[in-house]
């Protein structure tokens, strides 16, 4: 199995960078960016992730709006919202917009990897 490419979009760049490092240690190709504009720049540069781990609450363009941008760019990219500020309503809205999964922080790295692999297999 080829390792999945993971893009982490989180305004807490330290969190995203640390998570990317943890995923790389497990054989994934991972990049971390701090918002929607940077994420769309990565996609425009033709670095196509299999899975995007996306924060919900970000200044400027929030996670749901970023989800819309990602899906407009490439509907096949699977997106998992990973948030500490979730609600049932935002989870439902995300699923209606093509979200693969909605996970609350903190999450066990083993559980997150399981979800990444499930999303990447789609």
C-alpha positions as CSV (number, residue, x, y, z in Angstrom):
1,X,0.0,0.0,0.0
2,X,1.3,3.5,-0.9
3,X,1.4,5.9,2.0
4,X,-1.3,8.5,1.8
5,X,-0.6,12.2,1.3
6,X,-2.0,14.3,4.1
7,X,-2.6,18.1,4.2
8,X,-3.2,19.5,7.6
9,X,-5.0,22.9,7.7
10,X,-5.0,24.4,11.2
11,X,-4.5,28.0,12.4
12,X,-2.4,26.6,15.3
13,X,0.6,25.9,13.0
14,X,2.5,24.3,15.9
15,X,-0.2,21.7,16.3
16,X,-0.3,21.1,12.5
17,X,3.5,20.8,12.2
18,X,3.7,18.4,15.1
19,X,0.9,16.3,13.7
20,X,2.6,16.3,10.3
21,X,5.9,15.1,11.9
22,X,4.0,12.3,13.7
23,X,2.4,11.2,10.5
24,X,5.7,11.3,8.6
25,X,7.3,9.0,11.2
26,X,4.5,6.5,10.3
27,X,5.3,6.7,6.6
28,X,2.8,9.3,5.4
29,X,3.7,12.3,3.3
30,X,2.3,15.3,5.3
31,X,2.3,19.1,5.0
32,X,0.9,21.6,7.4
33,X,-0.5,25.0,6.6
34,X,-2.2,27.6,8.7
35,X,-5.3,28.5,6.7
36,X,-7.5,28.3,3.6
37,X,-5.3,30.5,1.4
38,X,-2.2,28.5,2.1
39,X,-4.2,25.2,1.5
40,X,-5.5,26.4,-1.8
41,X,-1.9,27.4,-2.7
42,X,-0.7,23.9,-2.0
43,X,-3.5,22.5,-4.2
44,X,-2.7,25.0,-7.0
45,X,0.9,23.9,-6.9
46,X,-0.3,20.4,-7.8
47,X,0.5,18.7,-4.5
48,X,-2.7,16.6,-4.3
49,X,-3.4,15.2,-0.9
50,X,-5.5,12.1,-0.5
51,X,-6.8,13.4,2.8
52,X,-7.1,16.9,4.3
53,X,-7.3,17.2,8.1
54,X,-9.1,20.5,8.5
55,X,-9.7,22.7,11.6
56,X,-13.2,24.0,11.9
57,X,-12.6,27.3,13.7
58,X,-10.0,29.4,11.9
59,X,-9.9,33.2,11.5
60,X,-10.9,34.5,8.1
61,X,-12.1,31.6,6.1
62,X,-13.5,28.9,8.5
63,X,-13.3,25.2,8.1
64,X,-16.7,24.7,6.4
65,X,-15.9,27.4,3.8
66,X,-12.5,25.8,3.3
67,X,-14.2,22.4,2.8
68,X,-16.2,24.0,0.0
69,X,-13.1,25.4,-1.7
70,X,-11.3,22.1,-1.5
71,X,-14.3,20.2,-2.9
72,X,-14.7,22.7,-5.7
73,X,-11.0,22.2,-6.6
74,X,-11.1,18.4,-6.5
75,X,-14.2,16.6,-5.2
76,X,-12.2,13.4,-4.8
77,X,-10.0,14.7,-2.0
78,X,-11.3,13.3,1.3
79,X,-11.7,15.8,4.1
80,X,-11.8,15.1,7.9
81,X,-12.6,18.0,10.2
82,X,-10.5,17.7,13.3
83,X,-11.7,20.3,15.9
84,X,-11.9,21.2,19.5
85,X,-14.9,23.4,18.9
86,X,-17.4,21.2,17.2
87,X,-21.2,21.0,17.3
88,X,-23.7,18.6,15.9
89,X,-24.9,21.3,13.5
90,X,-21.5,21.9,12.0
91,X,-21.0,18.1,11.6
92,X,-24.2,17.8,9.7
93,X,-23.4,20.8,7.5
94,X,-20.0,19.3,6.8
95,X,-21.5,15.9,5.9
96,X,-23.9,17.6,3.5
97,X,-21.0,19.3,1.8
98,X,-19.0,16.1,1.3
99,X,-17.1,15.8,4.5
100,X,-15.7,12.3,5.1
101,X,-15.6,12.5,8.9
102,X,-15.8,14.8,11.9
103,X,-13.5,14.2,14.8
104,X,-13.2,16.0,18.1
105,X,-9.8,16.9,19.5
106,X,-7.9,15.5,21.3
107,X,-7.9,12.4,19.3
108,X,-5.8,9.3,19.8
109,X,-3.2,9.0,17.0
110,X,-4.1,5.4,16.3
111,X,-7.7,6.3,15.9
112,X,-6.8,9.2,13.6
113,X,-4.6,6.9,11.4
114,X,-7.5,4.5,11.1
115,X,-9.8,7.3,9.9
116,X,-7.1,8.6,7.5
117,X,-6.7,5.1,6.0
118,X,-10.4,4.7,5.6
119,X,-10.7,8.1,3.9
120,X,-7.7,7.4,1.7
121,X,-9.2,4.2,0.5
122,X,-12.2,6.0,-0.9
